[in-house]
Structure formats: C-alpha cells, structure tokens
Amino acid sequence: MNLPAASRLQFTPDLNICRILNGMWQVSGAHGRINSQVAIDSMFKYLDAGFTTWDLADHYGPAEDFIGEFRCQLVDTRGKDALSQIQAFTKWVPRPGKMTKKFVEENIDISLRRMNVQSLDLMQFHWWEYRDKNYLDALKYMAELQTEGKIKHLALTNFDTEHLKIITEAGIKIVSNQVQFSLVDRRPEVQMIEFCQQHDIKLFTYGTICGGLLSENYLGKPEPRGFDLTTASLKKYKNMIDAWGGWRLFQELLAILKEIANKHGVSIANVAARYILDKPTVGGVIVGARLGVSEHIEDNAKVFSFSLDDGDRDRINAVSRQSRDLYQIIGDCGDEYRR
Ligand SMILES: NC(=O)c1ccc[n+]([C@@H]2O[C@H](COP(=O)([O-])OP(=O)(O)OC[C@H]3O[C@@H](n4cnc5c(N)ncnc54)[C@H](OP(=O)(O)O)[C@@H]3O)[C@@H](O)[C@H]2O)c1
C-alpha cells in the first residue's frame, strides 16, 4: 500500500511526516498485553504502508525501547539509510520542581539512549503545575540542548493558550503543541488554533477517534459501562462523551457520521479524522496503535482518499451545537490534567 502525497507534511525543514501518526500510549500496558517482538514486527507493516511517524513518551511503558529496537532491526534488515524514513516524537513528563541543566540533560539522555538516536526529532514537553514556574527553566535548558544537537525541535503537549503565549514571549521557539481535539472535544477552536496560526505552531491531536468509540463498533449500541471499556483510552473518552452530552447525543453524531461515511465510501473513523485534519494549523492526527493486538492500517489509509464538503461539515456542526461547551466545563486545552 502506498499513501498519496497528501498524506505527507513538511513539518520542519528537516522533518517530512505522515499526517496520521502512530500513537504508542497503546503499548504502555493500559490497553492490553503487548508482545515486544510481535509489536516490533508490526511496526514494519506501518512503515511499509506509509505510516512513518510515531508518537510516544518517556512514560509509555516500553515505547521508547521499541523505537530503539525497531531502528536496530531496520539497520540490520534494510541498511542504515532506512532510518531516514522514520520520525519518532517523544515526550518528557517530569515531576514539577527545581530544574537544573544537569537534571534536564540526564533525562534527555535517557530518551536518546532508549530510542537509540543521536538527536531527538521532537521533544514534546509536558508540565503538570503552572504555579510552579520551573517549566520555563526546563524549556530554557532544553533549548540549550537543542543548540548542542541533542534535540532537533522543541514542542509541547497539553499546554493551554495562556502558557503557550508566555513561553513564546520568553523567546523559546515551539514548533507544535499536542492536544485533545475531536468531534467531541472541540476546545482548541476557542483560542488555541488562532494563537498557533499567528505563531506558526502546528497542533498534533489525540482522542480524535475517541479510543475507537467514533467507529461503527459503537453505532446503535447500548451505552458501554465500566467493564465494557477495556482500554484506558476508551475510559478516558467515554468520560469526555458524558461531559459533552451523553450517549444519546453521541449516537446522533455516529448516525450522521455513518451517512457521511457511506456517501464517501469510507468509515466513521475516517470521517472523524478527516474533519480534524482539515482544521487550520493541525499538522497531524495521532491514532493509537495496539501493536500486535489490533490493526486498522488499511482503513486509516482511506483518510487520504476523500474530502468532506460544506454540507458534510454543516451536518456535523449541527450535532456539535447541541452539546455542552467543554471549554466552559473543563477549560482550555490540557486543563483536564491540572484540576
Ligand atoms: N499528550 C497526551 O496527553 C496524550 C493523551 C492521550 C493520547 N496521546 C497520544 O495519542 C495516541 C492515541 O491515543 P488515544 O487515547 O487518543 O486513542 P485513539 O487514537 O483515539 O484510539 C485508538 C484506538 O482506536 C481504534 N481505532 C484506530 N483506528 C480505527 C479505525 N480506523 N476504525 C475503528 N477503530 C479504530 C483502535 O481500537 P482497537 O485497538 O480496540 O481496535 C485503537 O486502539 C496515543 O497513543 C498517544 O500517542 C497523547
């Protein structure tokens, strides 16, 4: 399978990425048991299908090690040049507290070692507590490490617009922010998108297919309860749906999405991803991959095979207008991590 050119984004001068990124939270253990070798074998399938870009974090179980091992096996089987085909975006999620250059560098070095790279393609920094201003020191030291060659590009995850502004005004060049953005959670539309557009910052989005809830699997189905929600991802986004408007409204959304999907010969998940990919400043949608457990490679490739029209978007927006305002309930992007 070859993805069309429209699947690619020249994200930075040196990073050409796939606009559907493979999310690796799903190998952390909270989404079912993962067999390492089967998982790494399946990483080759993603690469060969054109899904070349990985999203991971220091705390996603073995995710960084999987990238390291995948890179080793790529070199062994296909030669060193094959490494240039993959991009791996990690995160550092430290506990708040005093940040020294030594501490920051030690932690970046751990990711470099685990991922078996000389330089991190993208470091997406997360911070739990805005009252603790040490995040600015952490970013300052990471910017130094970038100058020294250990990091190619600096990015954030789950930062709200106010703090993204503070960081930008401190002279730290941020290329992207990773946030939750879906047909259920449209908070980035309130102010994040506009700020990012003004400052040439891309958004990478998660939760875009709500852990799989935005799919045929849940169309016309009774409301799933606790034990039906078998992954951390399903639990997370079911809570979001409850806050947004509940299962009945969600079924209305699924029904409209199904009609639109049928019209284009694609799936509900495709429509949900396409809608967000088309939003301004969105660089890519991250779709979680339970490596070796389940796979949607062929279906997700169809995201690049069709376009939504104004009529499709109007129908979707008409359902969204009936929902509660998550920005009012939760706050700006990432605020759900800081309550
Ligand atoms: N920065 C953060 O705070 C943060 C938070 C959450 C996630 N993330 C990132 O985003 C990634 C995605 O995680 P997520 O929790 O948002 O999950 P998600 O991408 O919304 O959902 C992933 C699940 O959706 C199902 N799926 C995928 N493609 C499908 C298709 N075409 N049709 C039907 N179902 C499909 C699969 O379920 P089955 O496996 O059951 O088939 C898959 O495991 C993570 O791996 C991580 O990289 C970041």
The ligand as an ORCA input file, in Angstrom:
! r2SCAN-3c Opt
* xyz 0 1
  N      -0.357     14.055     25.138
  C      -1.257     13.368     25.804
  O      -1.596     13.697     26.956
  C      -1.914     12.196     25.157
  C      -3.055     11.614     25.745
  C      -3.650     10.542     25.079
  C      -3.103     10.074     23.908
  N      -1.971     10.640     23.375
  C      -1.369     10.147     22.114
  O      -2.397      9.857     21.197
  C      -2.344      8.473     20.833
  C      -3.731      7.989     20.552
  O      -4.343      7.635     21.774
  P      -5.858      7.887     22.098
  O      -6.043      7.506     23.508
  O      -6.212      9.258     21.682
  O      -6.606      6.809     21.221
  P      -7.321      6.905     19.805
  O      -6.323      7.154     18.760
  O      -8.488      7.843     19.901
  O      -7.901      5.435     19.712
  C      -7.083      4.360     19.396
  C      -7.951      3.134     19.198
  O      -8.924      3.408     18.199
  C      -9.227      2.228     17.494
  N      -9.067      2.511     16.050
  C      -7.991      3.001     15.395
  N      -8.247      3.148     14.089
  C      -9.523      2.728     13.901
  C     -10.379      2.628     12.784
  N      -9.973      3.008     11.566
  N     -11.624      2.129     12.972
  C     -12.065      1.735     14.183
  N     -11.301      1.820     15.296
  C     -10.050      2.315     15.156
  C      -8.284      1.157     17.943
  O      -9.002      0.343     18.877
  P      -8.770     -1.242     18.972
  O      -7.322     -1.385     19.235
  O      -9.641     -1.622     20.122
  O      -9.220     -1.818     17.645
  C      -7.190      1.932     18.652
  O      -6.592      1.201     19.681
  C      -1.616      7.800     21.973
  O      -1.014      6.591     21.605
  C      -0.590      8.849     22.307
  O       0.472      8.784     21.377
  C      -1.393     11.693     23.986
*
